Amino acid sequence: MIKISKTLIFFFLMIVPIVSVSAQYYVPEADFVIKDEYVLQFQWLPDSTGLRVFGLNRSEESLTEFQYNLATQSKQLSNEQMMSQQTDQLDSINKASTLGVTGGMTLSPDKQWAVFVALSGQQLYLSIEHLSSEQLYVVKDAPLITEPFAVFKVRWSEDSSAFYVYNARGSVTYTYYVSNLTTTWEDMTVIQLDCYGCENVINQALGLVGIVFDIDTTGKTLLLERSFYSEEGLSVTQIVTLNMKTLRYEVLIDKSERPKAASFGPKDEIYYIDIEGMHIYDPESDTSHLLNSEINSSWIWDAEISTDGRYVAATNGDDSLYIIPVTPQ
């Protein structure tokens, strides 16, 4: 458990908006509710059987991490926590790199890679370790902003060939895409997608990259939010796919308002949530269908869609994580 100072607790409460109970929007009926001191970040497990959750325990001034199982409705150690306990992985990382690990560790689907963010002085760096060879690589070209309780989200492709990582909380967001991982690191490619609020560093025609929602199974395509101003001076937001080999993008959802989440479905369909509700998009017919109008961005603070498209996990600022069925029973 990572201990946090009282100064950081105070600063965190100052930068995170406080939402009063009276200001809460209507939350649809949830099948499961995870109550924690304060949910910072969460992510579905690849098989949609549960979630990995990071929270803030204000009374103990510490970050908490657990895995929530839907079938048993219980909290348990995550795979990353169990591995670190069994192999002392975090200790070996600290000794090898003299870096302090922060924000947790994430394993690749094939369990061959560990990705974490390490603190060196006042700077956070993206760090990658190949577990079987115990080769550690600290990506000095991928600095990240230091923020209190920075929980960095890492999302892997299904084949473990690539991942992206971004600072999930803070006033400035950096996003990196990493591919071609080998134990020698010679073929590894690191691309900075965007510094939120800065010029895009990939493709000037793309505009501003807001949220990176998902990565496809082969690690070659990202699903993300694109923002720009029209010739009339109006702000336009789109949901697009970006091919990381060609750096060309394709617009899927044009002029989506306040998108909160999007994901690739198991059959090439795309799920997304905006102000109108949760939709499913069929790229073959280029059509969208509204699945649930109650699951919308008017009340959602943060949301993740399960990989099978059955559930949405969402927060709205009241210290609880709601797991809502897309199709109510």
C-alpha positions, 0 to 999 in steps of 0.5 A: 500500500502506497503511503500518501502525505497529508499535504498531498491529500489536501492538494488533491482535494483542492484540485478535484471538483467536489460534487454535492449530493443535491447536485447529483443527476439521476443514476440508472439502476445498477446491478452492482455498486462498489463503495470506496473512500474515493474511486480514482481509476478503474478498468475492466478485466479482459474477460469482463468478469470484473474490474481492477479499481484504484481508490483513495483511502482518506482516513489512512492517507493511502492508495488502495487497489483491488480486483472486484469479481462480479460473480461473487461481488467480492474484493480480492487481490489483483493479478499484479498484486499477487505477482508482486507478493509472490516474486517481490517484483516491485522490490526487484524493480526498485533495486534495479532502477533506484526508482520509486514505483507509483500508480500500480503495475499492469501486466500484459495479457500474455503475462510477459511484460510489466508496465509501471510509472516510476518516480525519479526526483520530481519526474515520472517516467514510463517504465517497462520490464520483460519479466522472464528475462528481467530486462528493465527499460525506463523510457526517458523520452516519455516523461509524465506530469507529476500529480498527487495520486497520479494513476496512469491507465495502461491498455494492452492489445489482446496479442500483447504487441502494443499498449498505450498509457496516459495520465488518467487524472490531472490538469495536463495529460500526456499519452504515449503509444508503445509497440514492437516490444522486444527484450533488446528494446532495439525495435521498440517504438514510442510515440507521443500522441498528444499533450492535452492543450498542446499541438498534436505531435502526430498529424497536424490534420488530426487536430487535438486528441482528447481521450484515447478510448481503446486499442484494437486486438492487434495493437495497430489501431486506436479509438480516440476523440478528435477535437477541432474548430470548424470554419464557422468557429464552432467546436466539433468533437468526433470519434475516430480510429487512428492507424498507428502504422500509417498515422491516418485517421477515419471518422466514425462518429461525426459531431458527437457531443461530450463523449465519455467512453468508447470501445471496440466490440468483439465483432468489430462493432463499436460502443460509445457513450455521449450526451444522448446515451450509449450507442452501438456503431456498425462500421459495415453499414456506417450506422449507429443505434441507441442502446440505452438513453439513461447511460449518458454523459450528463451524469457520468464523470468517468466510464468504462464499457465492458469488453462484451458490451453488456455493462458500463462501469461509471462514477458520478462524483459520489465516491461510488462505482456503479456497474449498470447493465446496458440492457436492463433485466 
